[in-house]
Amino acid sequence: TTTISYTVTNAAGCTATATATVTVDALPFVPAITGASTICMGSTATFTDGTTGGTWATSDATVASISATGVVTTVATGTATISYTVTSAAGCTSMVTLAVTVDALPTVAAISGTTVICAATSTTLTDATTGGTWSSSDASIATVDPSTGVVTGVAGGTANILYTVTSAAGCTASTAVSFTVNAGPTVSAISGLAGTCIGTSTTLTDATTGGAWSSSDATIATISSAGVVTGVAAGTVTITYTVTGSGGCATSVYATFNVNTVPTGTLNPASGSLTLCGGAPVNIWISGSASGSTYQWYNTGVAVPGATNSSIVTDTVGTYSVVVSNGGCSITLSSVTVVAPPNAVITHPSGNILTTGSFATYQWYLNGTAISGATSVVYHYAAPGAYTVIVTDGNGCSDTSAAYTVTSINGVAGVNVNALDIRLFPNPTASVITIDAPVKVNVSVLRPDGKVIMQQDDATTIDVSNLANGMYMIMIYSQDNALLKTDKFMKVN
């Protein structure tokens, strides 16, 4: 506060003074305005100031207006000065200003391209305005590459695809297009994928009807419209089954399919039949099969237990085949027939006639001596004695019959020596054979070719321990050299 005086002097030199007391008030303190100096057209911004109670104003309401609360609204591009004035209680005022520029939004062209696609397919959208960024309003329906505009359908539905451009001043503008994704039909998994072999076929199925089949490599496997897969070469292909639904949208399911090689092999011997000559087992084997193959032998269609090697040794008659497998494919090799050796049995149909079964050749004997000219199935005997016959079948195997004893020549046949119940045991044997006979007997041991290699009279046992392992023939005679019995035995270790 200060005192102000005013003095006046007249012409006579007299003075008069008037005084007044003056109070000087301080201006209010107003900090700088807080807010953006640049605002994009079409947007608003809120300005604030640390001193409350002031008044907002704009220098050009045609560019930007401001509310009593400091909210600036853009009207047109240009520059306006925003002011904030604070008046004290004494009526003193302070004002701060901020120049605000309103920038124009960038112009964005309309989006071009296909806006309807199928799920799991893609299309590319474009915009004539360059430099923008793509986005999707719902990535669970459609995704879009931010830079390329490639849209990929994810699931059925509609999403907005946006293209946003930002100006140098940081102002953005967007354009959008509604994008529809049509879902393809639901397709079941492919069934029947066990694989197949080269040159063979199998049928694949799918519970969803109306689809189309295809193979990724027809040089390995082809597939027909009915799902029949045929193996062409060893390898792996992808089989595809595609069903097209409404709107042309398709769904595909895929499966890996293997084509395996077919095993090879040749059954030996190739003659087709084997005979158990002399009772010795026969060997059937496979040649030319690949390593790693497995085998199962069959006799007349029935699996032989334990016969799982590439060969089989058997003394059982029947027709033999083998299944050769390589894990994925198999072939059946057939057939080799194992036939029984000839079995000569003398019968006496009538009169003085002796006969036996049907064979390729015959030789009749009387008391162990060949009868000249007696080489047919029937023999007319003229003398008593022990008759035998050696027969040979079409496979070259021979057999000697048991002796048939004729006691008279008046048409009455004698008794077959088998009734005498001559027994040989043990058989097979490693050393000694015991001969159990009701009469004294003499014994001859022969090789399979008929050569006599041992003889013993009054035999009750015979030591064969020095013989090589194998099959032998034994002929038993009475004391007067009548052949009573012919049999076979096996020498083993």
ZAMARGU-4260 file (C-alpha; in steps of 0.2 Angstrom, whole numbers, plus 5000, padded with zeros to 4 digits):
<rodrens>
0) 5000/5000/5000 | 5006/5018/4996 | 5000/5036/4998 | 4998/5046/4982 | 4998/5066/4985
5) 4993/5080/4972 | 4998/5098/4976 | 4992/5113/4967 | 5000/5131/4969 | 4990/5147/4963
10) 4996/5163/4956 | 4998/5171/4974 | 5009/5156/4979 | 4997/5148/4989 | 4996/5128/4989
15) 4984/5115/4992 | 4988/5096/4993 | 4976/5081/4991 | 4981/5063/4996 | 4975/5045/4992
20) 4980/5028/4998 | 4983/5015/4984 | 4984/4996/4986 | 4994/4986/4973 | 4988/4968/4971
25) 4999/4953/4964 | 4994/4944/4948 | 4988/4926/4950 | 5001/4912/4945 | 4996/4902/4930
30) 5007/4887/4925 | 5009/4882/4907 | 4995/4873/4898 | 4996/4853/4898 | 4990/4845/4881
35) 4995/4840/4864 | 5001/4854/4852 | 4995/4843/4837 | 4978/4836/4835 | 4972/4825/4821
40) 4956/4830/4812 | 4940/4822/4819 | 4947/4819/4836 | 4947/4828/4853 | 4959/4831/4866
45) 4958/4837/4884 | 4969/4851/4890 | 4973/4855/4909 | 4981/4868/4919 | 4988/4867/4937
50) 4979/4882/4942 | 4960/4879/4944 | 4946/4891/4941 | 4952/4898/4925 | 4943/4901/4908
55) 4947/4892/4892 | 4946/4901/4875 | 4951/4898/4857 | 4958/4911/4845 | 4949/4902/4830
60) 4934/4892/4833 | 4933/4888/4815 | 4949/4877/4817 | 4946/4871/4835 | 4934/4874/4849
65) 4936/4871/4867 | 4924/4868/4881 | 4923/4875/4898 | 4932/4859/4904 | 4946/4860/4892
70) 4940/4848/4879 | 4946/4853/4862 | 4936/4848/4847 | 4943/4849/4830 | 4933/4858/4817
75) 4945/4860/4802 | 4963/4859/4798 | 4974/4874/4803 | 4981/4882/4819 | 4972/4890/4833
80) 4979/4897/4850 | 4971/4890/4865 | 4971/4902/4880 | 4968/4899/4899 | 4964/4915/4909
85) 4964/4915/4928 | 4956/4931/4937 | 4961/4934/4955 | 4949/4940/4969 | 4955/4958/4967
90) 4951/4957/4948 | 4969/4954/4942 | 4971/4942/4928 | 4984/4930/4921 | 4983/4921/4904
95) 4994/4907/4896 | 4992/4901/4878 | 4997/4886/4868 | 4997/4885/4849 | 4987/4870/4843
100) 4989/4863/4825 | 4974/4852/4818 | 4981/4840/4805 | 4971/4832/4791 | 4968/4813/4792
105) 4976/4803/4778 | 4964/4798/4764 | 4963/4779/4762 | 4956/4770/4747 | 4943/4756/4747
110) 4949/4738/4750 | 4949/4727/4734 | 4949/4708/4733 | 4938/4693/4736 | 4929/4694/4753
115) 4921/4676/4754 | 4933/4661/4755 | 4933/4644/4763 | 4941/4639/4779 | 4959/4633/4777
120) 4961/4643/4761 | 4968/4660/4758 | 4966/4676/4747 | 4975/4692/4746 | 4966/4709/4749
125) 4974/4725/4742 | 4972/4744/4744 | 4978/4758/4733 | 4984/4768/4747 | 5002/4762/4751
130) 5010/4760/4768 | 4996/4754/4778 | 4994/4740/4790 | 4981/4725/4789 | 4972/4718/4804
135) 4957/4707/4808 | 4943/4710/4821 | 4942/4692/4825 | 4957/4681/4822 | 4947/4665/4827
140) 4937/4667/4811 | 4950/4675/4799 | 4968/4680/4801 | 4977/4693/4790 | 4996/4696/4787
145) 4999/4714/4793 | 5010/4718/4778 | 5004/4708/4764 | 4985/4707/4766 | 4984/4688/4764
150) 4969/4683/4773 | 4967/4665/4779 | 4950/4657/4784 | 4951/4649/4801 | 4932/4644/4805
155) 4915/4648/4798 | 4909/4666/4802 | 4911/4685/4798 | 4925/4696/4803 | 4930/4714/4798
160) 4947/4716/4789 | 4954/4733/4792 | 4967/4743/4783 | 4975/4757/4793 | 4986/4771/4786
165) 4996/4783/4797 | 5002/4800/4791 | 5018/4809/4795 | 5010/4819/4808 | 5004/4803/4817
170) 4986/4804/4811 | 4978/4787/4806 | 4963/4783/4795 | 4956/4766/4792 | 4944/4757/4780
175) 4936/4741/4783 | 4927/4727/4773 | 4916/4713/4780 | 4924/4696/4777 | 4915/4679/4777
180) 4923/4662/4780 | 4913/4647/4775 | 4917/4631/4784 | 4920/4615/4775 | 4910/4599/4780
185) 4916/4588/4794 | 4925/4573/4787 | 4928/4557/4797 | 4945/4549/4798 | 4950/4536/4785
190) 4948/4518/4789 | 4957/4502/4783 | 4975/4508/4783 | 4984/4492/4786 | 4994/4494/4770
195) 4996/4483/4755 | 5008/4473/4745 | 5015/4476/4727 | 5003/4470/4715 | 4989/4468/4728
200) 4974/4479/4733 | 4965/4484/4748 | 4949/4495/4750 | 4949/4511/4761 | 4933/4518/4768
205) 4927/4534/4776 | 4911/4536/4786 | 4908/4553/4777 | 4901/4549/4760 | 4902/4558/4743
210) 4921/4562/4744 | 4935/4560/4731 | 4951/4549/4734 | 4968/4554/4728 | 4986/4547/4730
215) 5001/4558/4732 | 5012/4547/4721 | 5004/4535/4708 | 5021/4527/4705 | 5019/4519/4722
220) 5001/4517/4725 | 4985/4521/4714 | 4968/4523/4722 | 4951/4522/4713 | 4935/4532/4715
225) 4929/4518/4726 | 4944/4519/4738 | 4953/4503/4731 | 4972/4506/4734 | 4983/4495/4723
230) 5002/4494/4727 | 5013/4498/4712 | 5031/4499/4721 | 5038/4498/4738 | 5036/4515/4747
235) 5025/4527/4757 | 5012/4538/4750 | 4999/4550/4757 | 4981/4546/4753 | 4969/4560/4753
240) 4950/4560/4755 | 4941/4576/4750 | 4923/4581/4753 | 4916/4596/4745 | 4901/4605/4754
245) 4889/4619/4750 | 4897/4635/4743 | 4911/4624/4735 | 4921/4623/4752 | 4930/4606/4754
250) 4938/4597/4769 | 4952/4585/4767 | 4958/4571/4778 | 4975/4563/4776 | 4983/4546/4780
255) 5000/4538/4777 | 4999/4522/4767 | 5013/4509/4765 | 5016/4498/4751 | 5027/4483/4755
260) 5037/4471/4745 | 5031/4454/4741 | 5043/4440/4748 | 5050/4428/4735 | 5055/4410/4736
265) 5055/4393/4727 | 5049/4377/4734 | 5061/4362/4732 | 5061/4349/4726 | 5051/4355/4711
270) 5046/4338/4705 | 5030/4340/4715 | 5030/4324/4725 | 5042/4314/4737 | 5040/4296/4743
275) 5046/4290/4760 | 5056/4277/4752 | 5063/4265/4765 | 5054/4275/4778 | 5067/4288/4778
280) 5061/4306/4781 | 5061/4318/4767 | 5067/4336/4766 | 5057/4350/4758 | 5066/4367/4758
285) 5064/4385/4751 | 5077/4393/4740 | 5078/4412/4735 | 5069/4419/4750 | 5075/4436/4757
290) 5083/4437/4774 | 5072/4441/4788 | 5057/4431/4781 | 5047/4420/4792 | 5039/4404/4788
295) 5024/4392/4792 | 5023/4375/4785 | 5006/4367/4781 | 5001/4349/4778 | 4986/4347/4768
300) 4980/4365/4774 | 4984/4362/4792 | 4998/4371/4801 | 5012/4360/4806 | 5017/4364/4824
305) 5034/4371/4826 | 5038/4371/4807 | 5044/4389/4806 | 5060/4387/4797 | 5065/4388/4779
310) 5065/4369/4777 | 5055/4354/4785 | 5060/4336/4787 | 5045/4325/4788 | 5040/4307/4788
315) 5021/4311/4787 | 5012/4309/4771 | 5002/4324/4764 | 5002/4339/4753 | 5015/4352/4759
320) 5014/4371/4757 | 5023/4385/4766 | 5018/4403/4769 | 5033/4415/4768 | 5030/4432/4776
325) 5041/4448/4777 | 5031/4457/4791 | 5019/4465/4779 | 5016/4454/4764 | 5016/4435/4762
330) 5015/4422/4748 | 5010/4404/4748 | 5022/4391/4740 | 5014/4375/4735 | 5014/4361/4733
335) 5025/4346/4737 | 5016/4330/4740 | 5024/4317/4752 | 5017/4300/4748 | 5018/4284/4758
340) 5031/4270/4752 | 5023/4255/4743 | 5016/4242/4755 | 5016/4225/4747 | 5004/4213/4755
345) 5000/4196/4748 | 4983/4190/4747 | 4975/4173/4741 | 4959/4177/4732 | 4955/4159/4726
350) 4963/4143/4720 | 4982/4144/4718 | 4982/4162/4715 | 4993/4175/4725 | 4991/4193/4721
355) 4996/4210/4729 | 4991/4228/4726 | 4994/4239/4710 | 5012/4245/4708 | 5024/4248/4694
360) 5034/4232/4694 | 5034/4216/4703 | 5046/4201/4707 | 5039/4185/4716 | 5051/4174/4726
365) 5049/4157/4733 | 5059/4154/4749 | 5069/4169/4746 | 5074/4164/4728 | 5067/4175/4713
370) 5055/4166/4702 | 5059/4168/4684 | 5046/4177/4674 | 5035/4180/4690 | 5034/4199/4687
375) 5016/4203/4686 | 5003/4208/4700 | 4996/4190/4700 | 5006/4174/4703 | 5000/4156/4700
380) 5010/4145/4713 | 5014/4127/4709 | 5023/4122/4724 | 5022/4124/4743 | 5034/4136/4752
385) 5036/4154/4758 | 5031/4166/4745 | 5036/4185/4745 | 5035/4198/4732 | 5046/4214/4730
390) 5036/4228/4722 | 5042/4245/4715 | 5030/4260/4714 | 5031/4274/4701 | 5043/4284/4712
395) 5056/4271/4712 | 5053/4265/4730 | 5052/4246/4733 | 5045/4236/4747 | 5046/4217/4751
400) 5030/4209/4757 | 5029/4198/4772 | 5030/4179/4768 | 5015/4170/4763 | 5017/4151/4767
405) 5008/4139/4756 | 5007/4122/4764 | 4999/4112/4750 | 4996/4114/4731 | 4978/4108/4731
410) 4971/4126/4733 | 4971/4127/4751 | 4982/4142/4757 | 4993/4141/4772 | 4995/4153/4786
415) 5003/4170/4784 | 5018/4170/4795 | 5013/4186/4803 | 5002/4174/4814 | 5018/4167/4821
420) 5020/4184/4830 | 5038/4187/4827 | 5043/4203/4835 | 5059/4214/4834 | 5063/4226/4847
425) 5068/4239/4851 | 5066/4249/4835 | 5075/4261/4832 | 5090/4254/4841 | 5107/4260/4845
430) 5115/4242/4847 | 5106/4226/4849 | 5089/4220/4842 | 5080/4206/4851 | 5071/4193/4840
435) 5056/4186/4848 | 5050/4171/4838 | 5041/4155/4843 | 5053/4144/4832 | 5072/4145/4829
440) 5076/4157/4815 | 5090/4163/4804 | 5092/4181/4801 | 5100/4192/4786 | 5102/4210/4787
445) 5102/4220/4771 | 5105/4238/4765 | 5091/4247/4757 | 5099/4242/4740 | 5096/4224/4744
450) 5114/4219/4748 | 5116/4207/4763 | 5128/4214/4776 | 5125/4203/4791 | 5119/4185/4793
455) 5116/4175/4809 | 5109/4158/4813 | 5098/4153/4828 | 5097/4171/4831 | 5088/4178/4847
460) 5098/4194/4846 | 5108/4203/4833 | 5121/4216/4837 | 5120/4231/4824 | 5131/4244/4834
465) 5144/4244/4821 | 5132/4249/4807 | 5130/4267/4801 | 5115/4276/4806 | 5100/4273/4794
470) 5086/4262/4788 | 5090/4243/4786 | 5080/4228/4780 | 5080/4212/4790 | 5074/4195/4783
475) 5069/4181/4795 | 5070/4162/4789 | 5065/4146/4797 | 5078/4132/4800 | 5074/4125/4782
480) 5076/4142/4774 | 5058/4146/4772 | 5056/4165/4773 | 5045/4169/4788 | 5046/4188/4789
485) 5053/4204/4781 | 5054/4220/4791 | 5064/4236/4793 | 5073/4244/4807 | 5081/4260/4811
490) 5099/4261/4817 | 5102/4277/4828 | 5116/4283/4840
</rodrens>
